[in-house]
Amino acid sequence: MTATVRTPDARFVRDRAVTFRWTATTTTTDEFGDTTQDAVELSVRHSKERKTLVANLSPVQLVTSRYGYSALRWSSDNPGWRTATKSVARYSQKALDEFAAEALADLTRLVNTAPAVREALDKVDAVNGTATAPETTADAKLALLAQ
């Protein structure tokens, strides 16, 4: 059985970018009253300088202070993965939307071939089914590089 990625919990649209977020259902509270929730973001954006569309997958934490302020925290231990790039002559919203759909669909392949991606998405319960694990870690790295 092939694992699939569930629908994102949130979608954020900015100028030349769209971000999809999957969040864990559990939160932790520290001794100061700040809450932390694990999440994974797929960020798809257009780079003006490089004339490319870029998709990055990043594990993050949503931190809400006891005063109500929210922030995203990235881990230096696991900064994330560039999952896809595509050269474009010029920016268009249609091309960005199509590339975002491709990047979302491509997550299913990554979940089934890259254990680190599977582990990050499992933390936020974003995977349905069981993944067919690659034979070795080297195979998983090759699968990521082959795209």
Residue pairs with C-beta under 8 A, 6 or more apart in sequence:
1 129
1 130
1 132
2 108
2 112
2 129
2 131
2 132
3 108
3 111
3 112
3 118
3 127
3 128
3 129
3 130
3 131
3 132
4 108
4 111
4 127
4 128
4 129
5 22
5 104
5 107
5 108
5 111
5 121
5 126
5 127
5 128
6 22
6 125
6 126
6 127
6 128
8 20
8 21
8 22
8 42
8 104
9 21
9 22
9 23
10 20
10 21
10 23
11 18
11 19
11 20
11 21
12 18
12 19
12 21
16 45
16 46
16 48
16 91
16 96
17 43
17 44
17 45
17 46
17 96
18 43
18 44
18 45
18 96
18 97
18 100
19 41
19 42
19 43
19 44
20 41
20 42
20 44
20 100
20 104
21 39
21 40
21 41
21 42
22 39
22 40
22 41
22 121
22 124
22 125
22 126
23 37
23 38
23 39
23 62
23 124
24 37
24 38
24 39
24 123
24 124
24 125
25 125
26 37
26 38
27 35
27 36
27 37
28 35
28 36
28 37
29 35
29 36
30 36
32 66
33 65
33 66
34 63
34 64
34 65
34 66
35 63
35 64
36 61
36 62
36 63
36 73
37 61
37 62
37 64
38 59
38 60
38 61
38 62
38 123
38 124
39 59
39 60
39 61
39 62
39 124
40 57
40 58
40 59
40 60
40 120
40 121
40 123
40 124
40 126
41 57
41 58
41 60
41 72
42 55
42 56
42 57
42 83
42 103
42 104
42 107
43 55
43 56
43 57
43 58
44 53
44 54
44 55
44 96
44 99
44 100
44 103
45 53
45 54
46 52
46 53
46 54
46 88
46 91
46 96
47 53
47 54
48 91
51 87
51 88
51 89
51 90
52 85
52 86
52 87
52 88
53 84
53 85
53 86
53 88
53 95
53 96
53 99
54 82
54 84
54 85
55 82
55 83
55 84
55 85
55 99
55 100
55 103
55 106
56 80
56 81
56 82
56 83
57 80
57 81
57 83
57 107
57 110
57 117
57 120
58 74
58 79
58 80
58 81
59 74
59 75
59 78
59 80
59 120
59 123
60 72
60 73
60 74
60 75
61 72
61 73
61 75
62 70
62 71
62 72
62 73
63 70
63 71
63 72
63 73
64 70
65 71
74 80
78 116
78 120
81 110
81 114
81 116
81 117
81 144
83 103
83 106
83 107
83 110
83 147
84 99
84 102
84 103
84 106
84 147
86 99
88 95
106 147
107 117
107 121
109 143
110 117
110 118
110 143
110 144
111 117
111 118
111 121
111 127
111 131
112 118
112 131
112 132
113 134
113 139
113 140
113 143
113 144
114 134
114 140
114 143
114 144
115 133
115 134
115 137
115 140
116 140
118 127
118 131
121 127
134 140
134 143
